[in-house]
Amino acid sequence: SAFLVAEVDKKIVGAAGLELYNDIALLRSVVVEKSLRNSGIGSTLYDAIVQLAGTKNIRCLILLTTTADKYFERKGFVRIERSTLTGPITQSVEFTPACPSSAICMAKEI
């Protein structure tokens, strides 16, 4: 796993993470403090985490979301059926109790 944080005045105001599964990664928790949303911090974190994924030979990012599907569509993600995923990534806590079955599954080749 790998995580990045954003800081403003030595205070953590955002984070993004990856769970690594061979050449696939689960994009986890791109979050920004509410008062700083739409300031570019989220996009900066996203760009940095994608760059980090590239250095780890990741070819595809997967995510589950209940609220940010439009945001990630703008980043090039497409909806996929959750049931099409196989292998170790499906053992992530995100695919068990953490995300409801109604969460939208998305993928992006990088």
C-alpha positions in Angstrom: 0.0 0.0 0.0 1.0 3.6 -0.5 -0.5 6.8 0.8 0.1 10.5 0.1 -1.0 13.4 2.2 -1.5 17.1 1.5 -0.5 19.7 4.1 -1.3 23.4 4.6 0.5 25.2 7.3 1.8 21.8 8.7 -1.8 20.5 9.0 -2.9 17.5 7.0 -5.8 18.6 4.8 -6.1 15.7 2.3 -5.0 12.2 1.5 -5.0 9.6 -1.2 -4.1 6.0 -1.1 -3.4 2.9 -3.2 -3.7 -0.8 -2.4 -1.4 -2.6 -4.7 -2.3 -6.0 -6.3 0.4 -6.9 -8.8 -0.3 -4.6 -11.8 -3.7 -3.4 -10.5 -4.3 -1.0 -7.7 -7.3 0.0 -5.7 -7.6 3.8 -5.5 -8.5 4.5 -1.9 -9.9 7.6 -0.1 -9.0 10.6 -2.2 -10.2 13.1 0.5 -9.9 16.8 1.1 -10.9 18.8 4.2 -14.4 20.2 3.4 -13.3 23.9 3.7 -10.6 23.3 1.1 -12.6 21.4 -1.5 -12.5 22.8 -5.0 -9.2 24.4 -4.3 -7.2 22.0 -6.5 -5.8 19.9 -3.6 -7.8 16.9 -4.6 -6.6 17.1 -8.2 -3.1 17.5 -7.1 -3.3 14.5 -4.8 -5.0 12.5 -7.6 -2.3 13.4 -10.1 0.5 12.5 -7.6 -1.1 9.1 -6.7 -1.5 8.2 -10.4 2.2 9.1 -11.0 3.2 7.0 -8.0 1.1 4.1 -9.4 3.1 4.4 -12.6 6.4 4.1 -10.8 5.1 0.8 -9.3 4.2 -0.6 -12.7 0.5 -0.4 -12.1 -1.5 -0.7 -15.4 -5.0 -0.3 -14.1 -6.7 1.7 -11.3 -9.9 0.4 -9.7 -12.2 2.3 -7.3 -15.5 2.0 -5.6 -17.5 5.1 -4.8 -21.0 6.1 -3.6 -20.6 9.8 -4.2 -17.7 10.8 -6.6 -18.5 8.9 -9.8 -18.9 12.2 -11.8 -15.6 13.5 -10.5 -13.8 10.3 -11.5 -15.5 10.2 -14.9 -13.9 13.5 -15.6 -10.5 11.9 -14.7 -11.1 9.2 -17.3 -12.6 6.4 -15.2 -15.3 4.3 -16.7 -18.0 2.3 -14.9 -17.5 -1.5 -14.8 -19.4 -4.3 -13.3 -18.0 -5.1 -9.9 -18.6 -8.8 -10.6 -16.0 -8.7 -13.5 -13.1 -8.3 -11.1 -11.3 -11.4 -9.9 -8.2 -12.2 -8.0 -6.7 -10.7 -4.8 -8.2 -7.2 -5.2 -11.6 -8.7 -4.4 -10.3 -9.6 -1.0 -9.7 -5.9 -0.1 -11.8 -4.6 2.8 -13.3 -2.3 0.2 -14.9 -5.2 -1.5 -16.2 -6.7 1.7 -18.0 -4.8 4.4 -16.5 -1.3 3.9 -18.3 -0.4 0.6 -21.9 -1.3 0.1 -22.9 -3.5 -2.9 -24.5 -0.4 -4.3 -21.2 1.4 -4.7 -20.2 2.2 -8.3 -17.1 0.3 -9.5 -14.9 2.2 -11.9 -11.6 1.5 -13.7 -8.9 3.4 -15.6 -6.0 2.1 -17.6 -2.8 4.0 -17.0 
